[in-house]
Amino acid sequence: MIYDKIVDFVKSKYPNKDFISLHEPQFQGNEKKYINDAIDSTFVSSVGAYVNKFEDMLCEITGAKYAIATANGTSALHLGLLVAGVKKEDEVLTQSLTFIATANAISYIGASSVFLDVDRDTMGLSPNSLQSYLEEFAEKKGGESFSKVSGKRIRACVPMHTFGFPCRTKEIAKICDAWGIILVEDTAESIGSYQDGVHTGLDGLVSAFSFNGNKTVTCGGGGALITNDKKLAEFAKHLSTQAKIPHRWEFRHDHVGYNYRMPNLNAALACAQLEQLPAYLISKRKLAAEYAVFFKELGVGFVTEPKGAEASYWLNCLLFNDKQDRDGFLEYSNSNGVMARPAWALMHELEMFQSSHKSDMTNSEWLADRLVNIPSSVIK
């Protein structure tokens, strides 16, 4: 049976394990040293040297001018949407094939998600779906776009770089510019991913990363915004610290703020992890290359990076013949010591988003029926 061949091959990549998780964190560098240093400094909350160091390192890695460290990826995206000017009752265009944090962050503001289709090769928002939707359902007024269906302003567009595979944000950016829509990238899964030599997150006004425990690099919880806009960066940092006006002793605030700043303890862990990112990416690309050869010979679909893209391969993806074939493998794999999972439930199918407007979902539904993530941890 083909399922046992897949499970045996995955096990050969991770020997001496009773159960192989989807993506385990690796702590092989200065993690304990930096955490102990942060503890000794007594700066363990949202102020400390490691928070600043983390932001500097993230700018160096991505090429962004500014980075703002946050408590997690969802808070980063929420903050990014806020500083981009998304308001209550606005509409935000995004993809249905995404983790729920994307849609949740939009909902926190009181805005509405409009769900669009993805491209099969990138698994990210399709420029064609975006363009077609706008031509059919939107109209421009005074340099902004409004929905013909709801009458609401279409303020932003949020593509997500699914599983670390860069989507076509340069094309998406051109469409957004033409329609007066702000591009906010969900880069939660794509640290170390590039499109035409440029790190993901630089085509949007602002972009949000996650450093959750299952990401390529982690600090337990943690996130960050990147942007090239100085005023936007300053405003985002201000909001992330409860919008407190700087003063030596007074507590005065000038906006509704949020307790979103990354603690120094988490930042210490994040700095040690970012130091190892180049080695992690080499290891993950090596694993993906070995998977690609094996699955090609086996006749099982395996997702590889599109032309012009350099994916981080955060999670490797198989494509089975149909939903029944997919479910058969999920049952066999998880029952035989190898964790595997399907794609997320599509956002437009969830109860709380049933009334959301959406485009045709041919590609999203095709992928959701067939896609399986398999173990993708760094190999030694």
Order of alpha helices (4+ residues) and beta strands (2+ residues): alpha-alpha-alpha-beta-alpha-beta-alpha-beta-alpha-beta-beta-beta-alpha-beta-beta-beta-beta-beta-alpha-alpha-alpha-beta-beta-beta-alpha-beta-alpha-beta
